[in-house]
Amino acid sequence: MKQIPHDIAELLDAEATRLNAPAFIDDDPVQFPRRFSSQRDIEAAALLCATIAWGKREMICRNCNRMLALMDNKPAEYIMDGTFEELRPEDNIHRTFFNANLQHWLRGLRRIFERYGTVEGLAEARGVAGEDAPAWALAAALNEELAAANDGCRDSRCLPQNLQSTALKRLNMALRWLVRRDGIVDLGIWTALTPAQLYIPLDVHVGNTARDLGLIERCSNDRKAVEQLTAALRTLRPDDPTFYDYALFGIGIEGKKV
């Protein structure tokens, strides 16, 4: 792994410190799991809101609000009482994500809560922390549980199915919320994984910014790119590489000059 130049490291640290602040919360979907205190509510809100976190942040936040309102802002209770089966499958939630997709997720979460207590319980039962790539191991476990709860059917709009190649951006985002625990933006309620085991949530903007900064050379925003980028950032903060997710967001989305 080549050394990140001093000036780039300084820029990353400055931007990450600037954005990893309470003011970040109000315009970001991280606000939604932060509304809750019970672990099941937090996990459900984190996974579901991360699932629809693509596109403009304003639209994402608006539709996260609408989705949680469908559940009377009591997601765990709503999941366990099965009321979601009354939703009209064809109604839209966010872009290409519909009630049918939401129902698929909620059936799976109900099964997980019944069998393992929490999603973290699933991660512990499957030994996710001992895997080389915990996020992808968790995705595989989640896909199995969702399929089992949906008569064997799988749904790529809930979770990617191509785990050998996917960047797994949305699950990596949810895991950042659930695992990072510096007491500022992310909730850090899980102990099944450590911040050192997290991966950067890689989207188009983050990928382009990382290339502009010389952090990665790979052209595709795929799993290998995520692994390469996270490995580079671990040279700066081995115990907390996704701290720099804030920096890459700020430089990319906010149009900061590289």
NUTIDREN-486964 format. One record per residue: y, x, z of N, C-alpha, C in turn; residue in one letter. Coordinates in steps of 0.001 Angstrom, whole numbers, plus 500000, padded with zeros to 6 digits. Example, Ala and Ser with C-alpha at 12.3 -4.5 7.8 and 13.67 -1.06 7.14 Angstrom:
BEGIN
    nc2    nc1    nc3   cac2   cac1   cac3    cc2    cc1    cc3 r
 494310 513190 507800 495500 512300 507800 496700 513200 507800 a
 497750 512850 507080 498940 513670 507140 500030 512900 507870 s
# end
This chain:
BEGIN
    nc2    nc1    nc3   cac2   cac1   cac3    cc2    cc1    cc3 r
 498804 500846 500000 500000 500000 500000 501244 500880 500000 m
 502085 500706 498977 503293 501521 498928 504291 501083 499986 k
 505096 502043 500409 506085 501775 501442 507214 500906 500887 q
 507602 499884 501640 508749 499071 501248 510021 499872 501503 i
 510883 500006 500503 512108 500798 500682 512934 500316 501864 p
 513635 501248 502483 514388 500943 503696 515413 499837 503467 h
 516119 499871 502329 517153 498862 502101 516550 497473 501912 d
 515368 497394 501285 514687 496104 501116 514189 495605 502468 i
 513654 496503 503275 513192 496118 504608 514352 495592 505448 a
 515497 496228 505351 516675 495772 506105 517120 494385 505642 e
 517110 494168 504318 517480 492861 503779 516529 491786 504274 l
 515224 492061 504228 514232 491092 504678 514412 490763 506158 l
 514623 491784 506965 514814 491542 508397 516065 490716 508665 d
 517145 491047 507968 518413 490342 508200 518305 488879 507788 a
 517713 488613 506629 517608 487240 506149 516645 486425 506991 e
 515531 487027 507378 514570 486303 508209 515168 485959 509562 a
 515889 486888 510146 516531 486638 511446 517598 485559 511328 t
 518330 485563 510223 519384 484572 510022 518813 483165 509917 r
 517711 483018 509187 517176 481681 508930 516195 481197 509995 l
 515531 482106 510677 514602 481697 511732 515420 481313 512964 n
 516105 480198 512840 517050 479731 513856 516981 478208 513920 a
 517377 477605 515041 517280 476148 515178 517951 475360 514060 p
 519024 475889 513480 519729 475166 512419 518857 474954 511184 a
 517819 475774 511027 516920 475659 509877 516135 474351 509909 f
 515889 473847 511105 514935 472747 511294 515391 471458 510613 i
 516667 471139 510702 517144 469820 510294 516925 469507 508822 d
 516902 470524 507952 516763 470292 506520 515396 470688 505990 d
 514457 470929 506877 513148 471439 506472 512050 470503 506967 d
 510939 470386 506245 509865 469506 506707 509220 469927 508021 p
 509499 471110 508520 508995 471496 509845 509513 470547 510927 v
 510600 469834 510625 511164 468893 511605 510171 467794 511981 q
 509246 467459 511090 508393 466289 511325 507306 466554 512362 f
 506516 467617 512266 505586 467862 513374 506294 468128 514693 p
 507535 468600 514632 508275 468872 515861 508681 467587 516596 r
 508539 466439 515962 508891 465173 516609 507875 464775 517686 r
 506700 465390 517647 505594 464904 518468 505221 465899 519557 f
 504517 465387 520557 504090 466240 521670 502575 466383 521750 s
 501823 465384 521288 500365 465494 521371 499850 466338 520204 s
 498778 467071 520460 498262 467983 519443 497808 467250 518193 q
 497123 466121 518363 496659 465385 517183 497837 464909 516330 r
 498873 464387 516965 500046 463947 516211 500679 465114 515465 d
 500812 466242 516142 501431 467423 515525 500601 467900 514347 i
 499287 467992 514535 498418 468456 513449 498480 467520 512252 e
 498400 466213 512513 498440 465246 511411 499763 465332 510666 a
 500868 465371 511390 502177 465452 510742 502329 466753 509976 a
 501847 467848 510541 501964 469140 509865 501162 469156 508564 a
 499921 468735 508623 499077 468784 507436 499552 467811 506364 l
 499918 466607 506765 500327 465601 505784 501687 465935 505171 l
 502627 466385 505982 503952 466705 505447 503907 467970 504599 c
 503094 468938 504983 502935 470121 504140 502292 469757 502803 a
 501398 468766 502824 500717 468354 501591 501701 467872 500527 t
 502791 467217 500942 503756 466718 499958 505001 467613 499885 i
 504889 468828 500380 506047 469735 500393 506136 470536 499101 a
 506410 469811 498016 506767 470507 496779 507849 469702 496081 w
 508788 470423 495470 509954 469774 494879 511189 470049 495711 g
 512194 469202 495562 513449 469381 496291 513273 469023 497764 k
 513851 469835 498629 513674 469624 500072 514182 468248 500511 r
 515281 467795 499924 515823 466489 500301 514815 465380 500019 e
 514183 465448 498846 513178 464446 498490 511950 464570 499377 m
 511527 465802 499641 510363 466019 500506 510605 465375 501872 i
 511757 465665 502464 512049 465148 503804 512163 463626 503801 c
 512779 463080 502768 512883 461620 502671 511494 460985 502621 r
 510599 461573 501821 509277 460983 501649 508359 461259 502841 n
 508572 462370 503534 507851 462581 504792 508234 461506 505804 c
 509516 461194 505859 509978 460122 506741 509292 458807 506406 n
 509256 458479 505127 508634 457220 504693 507152 457202 505030 r
 506484 458327 504810 505049 458394 505070 504754 458195 506557 m
 505516 458853 507411 505294 458690 508846 505682 457284 509315 l
 506664 456679 508650 507051 455309 508996 505908 454333 508710 a
 505113 454600 507659 503940 453768 507385 503007 453732 508594 l
 503032 454809 509374 502142 454950 510527 502834 454561 511825 m
 503998 453909 511708 504799 453552 512888 505132 454788 513724 d
 505196 455940 513047 505487 457214 513704 504535 457501 514868 n
 503297 457031 514701 502223 457331 515652 500997 457742 514835 k
 501056 458900 514184 500017 459225 513203 498601 459269 513757 p
 498395 459864 514925 497026 459957 515448 496460 458577 515761 a
 497260 457730 516383 496807 456368 516695 496496 455607 515409 e
 497358 455747 514421 497177 455071 513142 495889 455530 512462 y
 495637 456822 512543 494422 457377 511939 493180 456811 512627 i
 493194 456794 513943 491991 456414 514680 491703 454913 514613 m
 492747 454082 514451 492463 452634 514397 492142 452147 512988 d
 492226 453032 512004 491802 452695 510647 492725 451768 509889 g
 493943 451557 510394 494880 450639 509737 495225 451081 508325 t
 495083 452354 508049 495435 452872 506720 494606 452250 505610 f
 493464 451661 505943 492645 451027 504903 493344 449797 504321 e
 494374 449301 505004 495110 448137 504519 496200 448503 503513 e
 496473 449795 503337 497497 450217 502386 497072 449882 500962 l
 498055 449627 500108 497760 449435 498679 497595 450809 498053 r
 496414 451135 497553 496155 452494 497053 497115 452949 495970 p
 497639 452021 495192 498469 452398 494031 499923 452700 494399 e
 500330 452427 495619 501727 452672 496000 502001 454168 496116 d
 503172 454541 495664 503524 455966 495608 504139 456446 496910 n
 503835 457692 497268 504431 458335 498429 505358 459456 498001 i
 504863 460352 497141 505678 461497 496722 505136 462023 495400 h
 505940 461876 494373 505589 462409 493061 504186 461965 492640 r
 503207 462878 492573 501859 462472 492141 500928 462183 493310 t
 501474 462004 494503 500691 461711 495692 500878 460239 496060 f
 499767 459494 496103 499806 458048 496301 499084 457662 497593 f
 499172 456389 497935 498462 455912 499122 496969 456213 499055 n
 496392 456165 497864 494966 456474 497732 494669 457892 498207 a
 495575 458821 497905 495406 460199 498357 495607 460306 499861 n
 496601 459579 500360 496829 459558 501805 495606 459002 502537 l
 495034 457924 502021 493845 457347 502650 492696 458353 502676 q
 492557 459118 501607 491521 460157 501551 491721 461148 502698 h
 492955 461614 502880 493273 462560 503955 492982 461927 505320 w
 493414 460692 505516 493318 460080 506833 491872 459778 507226 l
 491045 459416 506254 489621 459251 506569 489032 460572 507068 r
 489433 461650 506391 488938 462965 506808 489443 463357 508180 g
 490711 463107 508450 491250 463455 509764 490595 462625 510871 l
 490322 461362 510586 489642 460540 511605 488268 461122 511915 r
 487550 461522 510886 486230 462147 511103 486372 463437 511920 r
 487369 464245 511597 487573 465503 512319 487917 465242 513780 i
 488828 464299 514019 489200 463990 515397 488002 463454 516194 f
 487177 462651 515547 486003 462104 516225 484971 463188 516545 e
 484808 464137 515630 483746 465140 515773 484176 466371 516562 r
 485454 466755 516412 485905 468032 516975 487072 467899 517941 y
 487618 466709 518076 488754 466502 518963 490085 466753 518301 g
 490217 467899 517660 491435 468288 516945 491053 469084 515711 t
 492012 469342 514845 491766 470218 513692 491526 471647 514175 v
 492214 472036 515222 491956 473354 515806 490511 473441 516295 e
 489996 472344 516836 488600 472311 517255 487652 472553 516090 g
 487971 471992 514927 487192 472259 513719 487244 473744 513383 l
 488445 474329 513420 488605 475750 513105 487763 476614 514047 a
 487746 476247 515316 486958 477010 516295 485467 476846 516049 e
 485050 475608 515771 483623 475334 515555 483097 476062 514324 a
 483941 476211 513320 483526 476873 512080 483753 478388 512118 r
 484261 478918 513210 484461 480359 513310 485479 480903 512329 g
 486487 480099 512050 487487 480472 511045 488183 481789 511389 v
 488451 482018 512671 489183 483221 513071 488420 484498 512746 a
 487102 484407 512635 486300 485586 512339 486154 485882 510861 g
 486713 485044 510013 486618 485233 508565 487703 486194 508073 e
 487443 486843 506945 488427 487768 506377 489697 487042 505937 d
 489540 485817 505457 490688 485032 504991 490641 483677 505692 a
 491150 483590 506917 490982 482372 507720 491518 481104 507064 p
 492653 481191 506386 493233 479991 505784 492289 479381 504752 a
 491673 480223 503935 490773 479722 502892 489471 479228 503520 w
 489042 479850 504600 487863 479362 505318 488142 477987 505924 a
 489334 477811 506467 489700 476505 507011 489782 475469 505901 l
 490350 475844 504759 490431 474908 503634 489036 474449 503215 a
 488080 475362 503189 486713 474994 502826 486138 474000 503837 a
 486376 474255 505133 485884 473358 506171 486548 471989 506075 a
 487847 471968 505840 488558 470701 505690 488048 469926 504481 l
 487851 470614 503371 487343 469944 502175 485977 469312 502433 n
 485135 470003 503187 483814 469446 503503 483941 468175 504341 e
 484819 468219 505341 484985 467054 506212 485607 465879 505456 e
 486599 466163 504617 487220 465088 503842 486230 464478 502865 l
 485420 465312 502234 484422 464786 501306 483395 463926 502042 a
 482955 464392 503199 481966 463636 503965 482508 462280 504392 a
 483807 462205 504642 484431 460940 505060 484758 460030 503884 a
 484610 460559 502657 484972 459798 501452 483810 459722 500466 n
 482618 459495 501009 481424 459294 500182 481184 460441 499213 d
 481486 461655 499652 481229 462833 498832 482319 463170 497834 g
 483327 462312 497729 484410 462559 496770 485386 463600 497328 c
 485953 464392 496435 486955 465384 496800 488264 465038 496106 r
 489363 465516 496654 490681 465149 496137 491582 466377 496159 d
 491851 466912 494974 492673 468126 494878 494136 467864 495205 s
 494543 466587 495278 495922 466300 495679 496082 466376 497198 r
 494963 466377 497897 495010 466585 499354 494902 468076 499671 c
 493907 468721 499110 493696 470148 499313 493144 470745 498022 l
 493523 471990 497690 492968 472618 496491 491446 472758 496604 p
 490788 472691 495473 489344 472857 495423 488944 474238 494891 q
 489842 474879 494172 489567 476182 493558 489928 477305 494534 n
 489157 477434 495601 489553 478306 496704 489489 479789 496359 l
 488798 480153 495322 488767 481563 494931 490078 482017 494304 q
 490847 481061 493770 492061 481454 493052 493350 480840 493595 s
 493268 479749 494348 494485 479063 494777 495299 479890 495770 t
 496613 479780 495656 497516 480408 496624 497512 479680 497953 a
 497041 478443 497975 496912 477641 499185 498258 477512 499908 l
 499296 477311 499112 500660 477349 499646 500889 476337 500756 k
 500439 475103 500549 500796 474051 501504 500025 474176 502815 r
 498750 474571 502746 498012 474784 503990 498541 476019 504719 l
 498896 477063 503980 499489 478235 504628 500815 477888 505308 n
 501557 476960 504723 502792 476506 505361 502488 475779 506673 m
 501538 474844 506627 501175 474111 507845 500677 475063 508926 a
 499911 476060 508530 499403 477018 509513 500526 477853 510108 l
 501528 478172 509309 502678 478888 509894 503307 478049 510995 r
 503483 476763 510733 504064 475869 511741 503197 475820 512992 w
 501881 475742 512812 500964 475528 513930 500659 476792 514722 l
 500764 477949 514092 500278 479187 514714 501398 480114 515176 v
 502465 480268 514373 503555 481174 514787 504203 480629 516058 r
 504420 481487 517021 504926 480990 518301 506013 481910 518861 r
 507143 481960 518171 508269 482719 518719 509286 481807 519396 d
 508949 480487 519467 509781 479566 520219 511080 479169 519552 g
 511168 479364 518234 512425 479048 517548 512227 477881 516581 i
 511584 478110 515455 511362 477050 514463 509915 476568 514489 v
 508974 477475 514360 507568 477096 514307 507075 476675 515690 d
 506049 475802 515699 505616 475197 516957 504655 476076 517758 l
 503745 476765 517058 502831 477688 517718 501939 477056 518769 g
 501330 475893 518452 500489 475222 519449 499034 475687 519381 i
 498646 476374 518311 497258 476815 518167 497045 478188 518791 w
 495873 478372 519372 495446 479703 519795 494195 480149 519041 t
 493646 479279 518204 492435 479602 517449 492684 480701 516423 a
 493926 480842 515978 494331 481915 515075 495539 482615 515678 l
 495791 483822 515228 496973 484558 515661 497952 484657 514500 t
 499231 484865 514774 500202 485047 513688 499829 486182 512739 p
 499145 487196 513237 498738 488324 512389 497777 487889 511286 a
 497092 486752 511475 496098 486286 510508 496673 485339 509462 q
 497958 485061 509536 498578 484120 508609 498913 484779 507281 l
 499082 483928 506258 499455 484371 504913 500732 483668 504484 y
 501491 484346 503636 502743 483792 503122 502462 482544 502281 i
 503166 481442 502532 503092 480276 501634 503807 480616 500317 p
 503054 480836 499281 503609 481355 498026 503840 480239 497026 l
 505121 480036 496659 505452 479126 495570 506209 479907 494503 d
 506728 479206 493509 507397 479871 492388 508588 480695 492868 v
 509423 480114 493730 510630 480799 494178 510297 482042 495001 h
 509353 481897 495921 508957 483032 496756 508327 484123 495899 v
 507486 483722 494939 506869 484701 494052 507896 485467 493233 g
 508859 484742 492667 509893 485407 491863 510731 486349 492709 n
 511072 485916 493918 511860 486770 494805 511080 488019 495175 t
 509792 487848 495487 508961 488995 495844 508876 490001 494698 a
 508812 489506 493471 508787 490424 492321 510127 491118 492142 r
 511208 490379 492292 512539 490982 492176 512738 492088 493205 d
 512130 491919 494375 512260 492913 495444 511248 494047 495300 l
 510357 493942 494324 509350 494977 494127 508203 494925 495121 g
 508015 493760 495772 506958 493637 496773 505596 493394 496133 l
 505580 492735 494983 504347 492526 494231 504648 492719 492747 i
 503607 493041 491998 503737 493171 490550 502951 492094 489816 e
 502036 491456 490498 501180 490442 489873 502027 489288 489357 r
 501744 488851 488122 502554 487808 487497 502175 486403 487966 c
 500912 486194 488292 500451 484857 488684 500709 484616 490168 s
 501079 483375 490483 501241 482979 491887 499910 482429 492389 n
 498963 483332 492578 497610 482933 492939 497191 483598 494248 d
 495934 483453 494579 495446 483993 495852 495644 485502 495944 r
 495356 486217 494870 495527 487675 494907 496975 488053 495170 k
 497904 487306 494578 499326 487585 494808 499692 487346 496274 a
 499150 486262 496853 499400 485980 498274 498876 487121 499134 v
 497672 487559 498835 497064 488639 499615 497857 489934 499485 e
 498312 490240 498267 499088 491456 498059 500441 491395 498762 q
 501103 490246 498650 502416 490089 499269 502305 490150 500790 l
 501332 489451 501342 501173 489459 502787 500817 490856 503288 t
 499977 491563 502538 499635 492935 502930 500873 493820 502945 a
 501753 493641 501967 502989 494428 501929 503855 494119 503150 a
 503972 492850 503492 504815 492462 504622 504202 492854 505960 l
 502878 493000 505990 502239 493470 507224 502605 494921 507536 r
 503042 495672 506536 503469 497049 506826 504753 497054 507648 t
 505508 495955 507600 506728 495847 508397 506455 495189 509745 l
 505663 494105 509725 505338 493398 510966 503853 493054 510943 r
 503005 493965 511349 501564 493690 511292 501139 492496 512126 p
 501859 492215 513201 501484 491103 514075 502107 489773 513652 d
 503008 489792 512667 503731 488563 512309 504291 488634 510893 d
 503439 488797 509890 503956 488963 508522 504693 487748 507977 p
 504325 486534 508408 504976 485354 507835 506366 485111 508408 t
 506800 485943 509336 508210 485967 509720 509081 486096 508478 f
 508612 486840 507490 509400 487102 506282 509362 485950 505284 y
 508601 484896 505576 508676 483691 504755 510104 483166 504743 d
 510771 483245 505884 512160 482802 505972 513049 483620 505038 y
 512859 484922 505022 513684 485790 504178 513472 485475 502705 a
 512213 485351 502291 511926 485096 500883 512444 483729 500463 l
 512378 482767 501360 512969 481453 501100 514477 481581 500920 f
 515134 482250 501854 516600 482344 501818 517111 483076 500594 g
 516456 484165 500259 516891 484949 499101 516619 484186 497810 i
 515470 483490 497757 515088 482785 496531 515768 481445 496365 g
 515582 480527 497309 516086 479162 497177 517609 479115 497287 i
 518155 479886 498191 519595 479829 498422 520391 480710 497464 e
 519684 481392 496576 520374 482166 495540 521029 483431 496043 g
 520502 484030 497107 521046 485287 497586 520797 486363 496544 k
 521711 487284 496456 521572 488382 495493 520595 489417 496024 k
 519697 489844 495164 518733 490882 495517 519341 492245 495177 v
# end
